[in-house]
Amino acid sequence: MAHHGHGHEHAHHPDWSALAAEIEAEGLTLAPYVLQALDVIGERVAAPRTILDVGAGPGVFTAVLAARFPSARVIAVDGADPLLERARARGVEQGTPVDVLRADLPGGFVELPAADLIWTAQTMHHLGDQHAAVAALAGRLEPGGVLAVAEGGLPSRFLPRDIGLGRPGLADRLDALQAVGFGEMRAALDGTVDVPEDWPAILRAAGLRDVRAYTFLVDLPAPLDEDARRGVAHMLGRYLRMADRLDPDDAAVLRRLIDPEDPMSVQRRPDAFVLAARTVYIGTAP
Ligand SMILES: C[S@@+](CC[C@H](N)C(=O)[O-])C[C@H]1O[C@@H](n2cnc3c(N)ncnc32)[C@H](O)[C@@H]1O
């Protein structure tokens, strides 16, 4: 995603398996954007037989895909086995089993089966050469197949500007931190190709047609339910991985905001909400 969402670690090489709970909580909170995207995708590909979720992680969105297209073979693709196990378990629990395929990208692109729909969310930006990665995915599409790349959107908001703690405007300062961390993360990847993040141009260069960006809103007003509160706590908590680069007062406020014992925490305060805008770039193979 362009400059938001992930609190990328200093080390720049996230231990993805350790992030399972975080990715799941965030995915469950933001899943409404995927449902909206699937309405658009469904107009392009009515009955996909094979669907790949590339960079599926613990498979929250894989399960959404499987529920929306129950007669398709849905395959969660990821480099982390423990996350794929969770994706598999989620599919079974939901009554829409999914297959899993361990693949380390970009080398693993050649192992992907041909598909009628390829969904990839918040994963392309973890690959050094995003042009090559999108081209590799486009190359796995059946004629008329659809590629949907979820990247970017707007930084999410969870609280009012003044939260009665610390200096107002915390979210703006976290955005700035995130932008720096994102750039460092990209620079540290293997084979980073520094290109403008013009995703429609990248999809077109891969030979796709009818390329368009669609942005979907996730609007969960206060008061939030328990699941959404958990999602918000995770999404805020990831900034603590860069806490040494925050103003110490902001870091202290963040710790209070995610401490479930604290009455000011997002788990308990009445004013926490979710306002997220997620962009999905969609193109169709000739
Ligand atoms: C930010 S998570 C996104 C998970 C899910 N798609 C979502 O949007 O919530 C990125 C996922 O991509 C996987 N990933 C990152 N780099 C990868 C690589 N080089 N090869 C295979 N998987 C990778 C990680 O294991 C992780 O599950």
The ligand as an ORCA input file, in Angstrom:
! r2SCAN-3c Opt
* xyz 0 1
  C       0.796     -7.661      4.474
  S       0.486     -9.376      4.324
  C      -1.043     -9.343      3.394
  C      -1.970    -10.462      3.789
  C      -3.356    -10.381      3.156
  N      -3.308    -10.447      1.706
  C      -4.039     -9.092      3.563
  O      -4.191     -8.208      2.711
  O      -4.438     -8.970      4.726
  C       1.694     -9.844      3.088
  C       1.756    -11.360      2.889
  O       2.630    -11.605      1.797
  C       3.513    -12.652      2.130
  N       4.763    -12.378      1.443
  C       5.517    -11.275      1.543
  N       6.606    -11.361      0.765
  C       6.529    -12.580      0.165
  C       7.367    -13.275     -0.758
  N       8.487    -12.728     -1.190
  N       6.981    -14.503     -1.163
  C       5.836    -15.069     -0.707
  N       5.011    -14.458      0.155
  C       5.354    -13.233      0.600
  C       3.657    -12.618      3.620
  O       3.981    -13.903      4.160
  C       2.294    -12.114      4.073
  O       1.435    -13.172      4.389
*
